Amino acid sequence: MAVQLSRSDFQRLIRIVQNLPDFANVRDRRRLVAGALEGIDQANIILARLDLDGTPMGVAVEVVRFLAQFGQVAYG
């Protein structure tokens, strides 16, 4: 089930993610996302479907949008 984000929450998340020090390049982005999804059964599926190459802002939009559409991956 998709997660519904308000426009302001979506934009706030984009700003936060794109400015993370570990979001500067593809290798670090992959490590960051993999670490955030550690222990989640769908982690490999999510990582395989994400395109982490591009500008920090563009990739942040892609990641937040994808994860919101993917929905909840764990309870709690």
N, CA, C and O atoms as a GROMACS GRO file, in nm:
protein
  304
    1MET      N    1   0.084  -0.118   0.000
    1MET     CA    2   0.000   0.000   0.000
    1MET      C    3   0.089   0.124   0.000
    1MET      O    4   0.180   0.137   0.082
    2ALA      N    5   0.062   0.214  -0.092
    2ALA     CA    6   0.141   0.337  -0.106
    2ALA      C    7   0.125   0.427   0.016
    2ALA      O    8   0.022   0.426   0.084
    3VAL      N    9   0.228   0.504   0.043
    3VAL     CA   10   0.227   0.601   0.152
    3VAL      C   11   0.191   0.736   0.091
    3VAL      O   12   0.255   0.781  -0.004
    4GLN      N   13   0.090   0.801   0.145
    4GLN     CA   14   0.046   0.931   0.095
    4GLN      C   15   0.123   1.042   0.167
    4GLN      O   16   0.114   1.055   0.289
    5LEU      N   17   0.198   1.120   0.092
    5LEU     CA   18   0.272   1.234   0.147
    5LEU      C   19   0.210   1.363   0.096
    5LEU      O   20   0.176   1.374  -0.021
    6SER      N   21   0.196   1.460   0.186
    6SER     CA   22   0.152   1.591   0.140
    6SER      C   23   0.265   1.652   0.057
    6SER      O   24   0.380   1.609   0.066
    7ARG      N   25   0.231   1.751  -0.022
    7ARG     CA   26   0.332   1.817  -0.106
    7ARG      C   27   0.445   1.874  -0.020
    7ARG      O   28   0.562   1.863  -0.055
    8SER      N   29   0.408   1.936   0.092
    8SER     CA   30   0.511   1.997   0.177
    8SER      C   31   0.599   1.890   0.242
    8SER      O   32   0.720   1.910   0.254
    9ASP      N   33   0.541   1.777   0.284
    9ASP     CA   34   0.622   1.668   0.340
    9ASP      C   35   0.715   1.609   0.235
    9ASP      O   36   0.831   1.580   0.263
   10PHE      N   37   0.664   1.592   0.112
   10PHE     CA   38   0.745   1.539   0.003
   10PHE      C   39   0.864   1.630  -0.023
   10PHE      O   40   0.978   1.584  -0.033
   11GLN      N   41   0.839   1.760  -0.033
   11GLN     CA   42   0.946   1.857  -0.059
   11GLN      C   43   1.046   1.862   0.056
   11GLN      O   44   1.166   1.875   0.034
   12ARG      N   45   0.996   1.852   0.179
   12ARG     CA   46   1.084   1.853   0.296
   12ARG      C   47   1.176   1.730   0.294
   12ARG      O   48   1.295   1.741   0.320
   13LEU      N   49   1.119   1.614   0.264
   13LEU     CA   50   1.200   1.493   0.256
   13LEU      C   51   1.306   1.502   0.146
   13LEU      O   52   1.419   1.457   0.164
   14ILE      N   53   1.269   1.560   0.033
   14ILE     CA   54   1.364   1.578  -0.077
   14ILE      C   55   1.483   1.661  -0.030
   14ILE      O   56   1.598   1.626  -0.054
   15ARG      N   57   1.454   1.773   0.036
   15ARG     CA   58   1.562   1.861   0.084
   15ARG      C   59   1.652   1.788   0.183
   15ARG      O   60   1.774   1.800   0.177
   16ILE      N   61   1.591   1.712   0.274
   16ILE     CA   62   1.670   1.639   0.374
   16ILE      C   63   1.761   1.537   0.306
   16ILE      O   64   1.881   1.533   0.332
   17VAL      N   65   1.702   1.455   0.219
   17VAL     CA   66   1.778   1.347   0.156
   17VAL      C   67   1.890   1.401   0.067
   17VAL      O   68   2.003   1.354   0.074
   18GLN      N   69   1.860   1.500  -0.016
   18GLN     CA   70   1.962   1.551  -0.110
   18GLN      C   71   2.079   1.616  -0.038
   18GLN      O   72   2.188   1.623  -0.094
   19ASN      N   73   2.058   1.662   0.084
   19ASN     CA   74   2.165   1.729   0.158
   19ASN      C   75   2.242   1.637   0.252
   19ASN      O   76   2.333   1.682   0.322
   20LEU      N   77   2.205   1.510   0.256
   20LEU     CA   78   2.279   1.416   0.341
   20LEU      C   79   2.421   1.399   0.288
   20LEU      O   80   2.440   1.384   0.167
   21PRO      N   81   2.521   1.401   0.376
   21PRO     CA   82   2.659   1.383   0.331
   21PRO      C   83   2.678   1.250   0.256
   21PRO      O   84   2.760   1.243   0.164
   22ASP      N   85   2.604   1.148   0.294
   22ASP     CA   86   2.616   1.016   0.230
   22ASP      C   87   2.534   1.004   0.103
   22ASP      O   88   2.512   0.893   0.054
   23PHE      N   89   2.490   1.116   0.047
   23PHE     CA   90   2.410   1.114  -0.074
   23PHE      C   91   2.483   1.183  -0.189
   23PHE      O   92   2.421   1.223  -0.288
   24ALA      N   93   2.615   1.196  -0.176
   24ALA     CA   94   2.693   1.273  -0.274
   24ALA      C   95   2.722   1.196  -0.402
   24ALA      O   96   2.735   1.257  -0.509
   25ASN      N   97   2.733   1.063  -0.394
   25ASN     CA   98   2.764   0.985  -0.515
   25ASN      C   99   2.689   0.853  -0.513
   25ASN      O  100   2.630   0.814  -0.412
   26VAL      N  101   2.692   0.784  -0.625
   26VAL     CA  102   2.613   0.661  -0.642
   26VAL      C  103   2.651   0.555  -0.538
   26VAL      O  104   2.564   0.493  -0.478
   27ARG      N  105   2.781   0.534  -0.518
   27ARG     CA  106   2.825   0.431  -0.423
   27ARG      C  107   2.774   0.459  -0.283
   27ARG      O  108   2.724   0.369  -0.215
   28ASP      N  109   2.788   0.584  -0.238
   28ASP     CA  110   2.741   0.620  -0.105
   28ASP      C  111   2.589   0.614  -0.094
   28ASP      O  112   2.535   0.576   0.010
   29ARG      N  113   2.520   0.651  -0.201
   29ARG     CA  114   2.373   0.643  -0.201
   29ARG      C  115   2.328   0.498  -0.185
   29ARG      O  116   2.236   0.469  -0.107
   30ARG      N  117   2.393   0.409  -0.258
   30ARG     CA  118   2.357   0.267  -0.249
   30ARG      C  119   2.379   0.215  -0.107
   30ARG      O  120   2.296   0.143  -0.053
   31ARG      N  121   2.492   0.252  -0.046
   31ARG     CA  122   2.520   0.211   0.092
   31ARG      C  123   2.416   0.268   0.188
   31ARG      O  124   2.370   0.198   0.279
   32LEU      N  125   2.379   0.394   0.169
   32LEU     CA  126   2.281   0.459   0.256
   32LEU      C  127   2.146   0.388   0.247
   32LEU      O  128   2.086   0.356   0.350
   33VAL      N  129   2.098   0.366   0.126
   33VAL     CA  130   1.968   0.300   0.109
   33VAL      C  131   1.974   0.156   0.160
   33VAL      O  132   1.882   0.111   0.226
   34ALA      N  133   2.082   0.085   0.129
   34ALA     CA  134   2.096  -0.053   0.176
   34ALA      C  135   2.096  -0.059   0.329
   34ALA      O  136   2.036  -0.147   0.388
   35GLY      N  137   2.165   0.036   0.392
   35GLY     CA  138   2.167   0.040   0.537
   35GLY      C  139   2.031   0.071   0.596
   35GLY      O  140   1.993   0.015   0.699
   36ALA      N  141   1.957   0.160   0.531
   36ALA     CA  142   1.823   0.194   0.579
   36ALA      C  143   1.727   0.077   0.566
   36ALA      O  144   1.632   0.064   0.643
   37LEU      N  145   1.752  -0.010   0.468
   37LEU     CA  146   1.664  -0.124   0.442
   37LEU      C  147   1.717  -0.255   0.501
   37LEU      O  148   1.662  -0.361   0.474
   38GLU      N  149   1.822  -0.247   0.581
   38GLU     CA  150   1.883  -0.368   0.637
   38GLU      C  151   1.780  -0.448   0.716
   38GLU      O  152   1.708  -0.394   0.800
   39GLY      N  153   1.774  -0.577   0.687
   39GLY     CA  154   1.680  -0.665   0.756
   39GLY      C  155   1.543  -0.672   0.690
   39GLY      O  156   1.457  -0.748   0.736
   40ILE      N  157   1.521  -0.595   0.585
   40ILE     CA  158   1.393  -0.594   0.514
   40ILE      C  159   1.401  -0.695   0.400
   40ILE      O  160   1.495  -0.692   0.320
   41ASP      N  161   1.302  -0.784   0.392
   41ASP     CA  162   1.303  -0.889   0.288
   41ASP      C  163   1.310  -0.833   0.147
   41ASP      O  164   1.376  -0.891   0.061
   42GLN      N  165   1.244  -0.721   0.122
   42GLN     CA  166   1.236  -0.663  -0.013
   42GLN      C  167   1.354  -0.573  -0.048
   42GLN      O  168   1.352  -0.509  -0.153
   43ALA      N  169   1.456  -0.565   0.036
   43ALA     CA  170   1.567  -0.472   0.016
   43ALA      C  171   1.634  -0.489  -0.120
   43ALA      O  172   1.658  -0.390  -0.189
   44ASN      N  173   1.662  -0.611  -0.159
   44ASN     CA  174   1.729  -0.634  -0.288
   44ASN      C  175   1.641  -0.593  -0.405
   44ASN      O  176   1.691  -0.542  -0.505
   45ILE      N  177   1.512  -0.616  -0.394
   45ILE     CA  178   1.418  -0.576  -0.500
   45ILE      C  179   1.417  -0.424  -0.512
   45ILE      O  180   1.424  -0.370  -0.623
   46ILE      N  181   1.409  -0.356  -0.400
   46ILE     CA  182   1.406  -0.210  -0.400
   46ILE      C  183   1.535  -0.154  -0.458
   46ILE      O  184   1.531  -0.067  -0.545
   47LEU      N  185   1.648  -0.204  -0.412
   47LEU     CA  186   1.778  -0.155  -0.461
   47LEU      C  187   1.794  -0.178  -0.611
   47LEU      O  188   1.850  -0.094  -0.681
   48ALA      N  189   1.746  -0.291  -0.660
   48ALA     CA  190   1.758  -0.322  -0.803
   48ALA      C  191   1.673  -0.229  -0.888
   48ALA      O  192   1.707  -0.202  -1.003
   49ARG      N  193   1.563  -0.182  -0.834
   49ARG     CA  194   1.471  -0.099  -0.912
   49ARG      C  195   1.502   0.050  -0.903
   49ARG      O  196   1.450   0.128  -0.983
   50LEU      N  197   1.585   0.090  -0.807
   50LEU     CA  198   1.618   0.232  -0.792
   50LEU      C  199   1.733   0.272  -0.883
   50LEU      O  200   1.834   0.203  -0.891
   51ASP      N  201   1.718   0.385  -0.952
   51ASP     CA  202   1.826   0.443  -1.030
   51ASP      C  203   1.890   0.551  -0.944
   51ASP      O  204   1.831   0.657  -0.923
   52LEU      N  205   2.009   0.525  -0.895
   52LEU     CA  206   2.075   0.616  -0.802
   52LEU      C  207   2.178   0.706  -0.870
   52LEU      O  208   2.256   0.773  -0.802
   53ASP      N  209   2.179   0.707  -1.002
   53ASP     CA  210   2.274   0.789  -1.077
   53ASP      C  211   2.208   0.920  -1.118
   53ASP      O  212   2.098   0.920  -1.173
   54GLY      N  213   2.275   1.031  -1.090
   54GLY     CA  214   2.223   1.163  -1.126
   54GLY      C  215   2.257   1.265  -1.019
   54GLY      O  216   2.337   1.240  -0.930
   55THR      N  217   2.194   1.381  -1.031
   55THR     CA  218   2.218   1.487  -0.933
   55THR      C  219   2.154   1.448  -0.800
   55THR      O  220   2.057   1.372  -0.798
   56PRO      N  221   2.208   1.498  -0.688
   56PRO     CA  222   2.147   1.465  -0.560
   56PRO      C  223   1.997   1.498  -0.554
   56PRO      O  224   1.919   1.419  -0.500
   57MET      N  225   1.957   1.612  -0.609
   57MET     CA  226   1.815   1.647  -0.605
   57MET      C  227   1.731   1.551  -0.689
   57MET      O  228   1.627   1.503  -0.644
   58GLY      N  229   1.776   1.523  -0.810
   58GLY     CA  230   1.701   1.433  -0.898
   58GLY      C  231   1.688   1.294  -0.839
   58GLY      O  232   1.580   1.233  -0.846
   59VAL      N  233   1.795   1.243  -0.783
   59VAL     CA  234   1.792   1.109  -0.724
   59VAL      C  235   1.708   1.110  -0.596
   59VAL      O  236   1.637   1.013  -0.570
   60ALA      N  237   1.715   1.216  -0.518
   60ALA     CA  238   1.632   1.225  -0.398
   60ALA      C  239   1.485   1.219  -0.434
   60ALA      O  240   1.407   1.151  -0.366
   61VAL      N  241   1.445   1.289  -0.539
   61VAL     CA  242   1.306   1.285  -0.585
   61VAL      C  243   1.270   1.142  -0.623
   61VAL      O  244   1.164   1.092  -0.583
   62GLU      N  245   1.356   1.077  -0.699
   62GLU     CA  246   1.332   0.939  -0.743
   62GLU      C  247   1.318   0.845  -0.624
   62GLU      O  248   1.225   0.764  -0.620
   63VAL      N  249   1.408   0.854  -0.527
   63VAL     CA  250   1.407   0.764  -0.412
   63VAL      C  251   1.282   0.786  -0.327
   63VAL      O  252   1.213   0.689  -0.292
   64VAL      N  253   1.252   0.909  -0.292
   64VAL     CA  254   1.135   0.937  -0.208
   64VAL      C  255   1.007   0.896  -0.280
   64VAL      O  256   0.920   0.834  -0.220
   65ARG      N  257   0.995   0.929  -0.407
   65ARG     CA  258   0.876   0.892  -0.485
   65ARG      C  259   0.863   0.739  -0.492
   65ARG      O  260   0.755   0.684  -0.469
   66PHE      N  261   0.972   0.671  -0.524
   66PHE     CA  262   0.968   0.526  -0.536
   66PHE      C  263   0.928   0.461  -0.404
   66PHE      O  264   0.840   0.374  -0.402
   67LEU      N  265   0.991   0.502  -0.295
   67LEU     CA  266   0.960   0.442  -0.165
   67LEU      C  267   0.817   0.471  -0.121
   67LEU      O  268   0.753   0.385  -0.062
   68ALA      N  269   0.768   0.590  -0.150
   68ALA     CA  270   0.629   0.622  -0.116
   68ALA      C  271   0.532   0.534  -0.195
   68ALA      O  272   0.432   0.487  -0.141
   69GLN      N  273   0.562   0.511  -0.322
   69GLN     CA  274   0.476   0.427  -0.406
   69GLN      C  275   0.491   0.279  -0.369
   69GLN      O  276   0.394   0.203  -0.379
   70PHE      N  277   0.610   0.238  -0.328
   70PHE     CA  278   0.633   0.099  -0.290
   70PHE      C  279   0.551   0.065  -0.166
   70PHE      O  280   0.495  -0.044  -0.155
   71GLY      N  281   0.546   0.160  -0.073
   71GLY     CA  282   0.464   0.141   0.047
   71GLY      C  283   0.545   0.089   0.164
   71GLY      O  284   0.668   0.086   0.162
   72GLN      N  285   0.472   0.049   0.267
   72GLN     CA  286   0.533   0.003   0.391
   72GLN      C  287   0.603  -0.130   0.369
   72GLN      O  288   0.546  -0.222   0.311
   73VAL      N  289   0.727  -0.140   0.415
   73VAL     CA  290   0.804  -0.263   0.397
   73VAL      C  291   0.815  -0.344   0.526
   73VAL      O  292   0.853  -0.461   0.522
   74ALA      N  293   0.782  -0.283   0.638
   74ALA     CA  294   0.787  -0.354   0.767
   74ALA      C  295   0.685  -0.293   0.861
   74ALA      O  296   0.652  -0.174   0.852
   75TYR      N  297   0.636  -0.373   0.951
   75TYR     CA  298   0.541  -0.324   1.051
   75TYR      C  299   0.617  -0.270   1.170
   75TYR      O  300   0.724  -0.318   1.207
   76GLY      N  301   0.558  -0.166   1.229
   76GLY     CA  302   0.620  -0.116   1.350
   76GLY      C  303   0.656   0.026   1.347
   76GLY      O  304   0.709   0.078   1.446
   0.00000   0.00000   0.00000
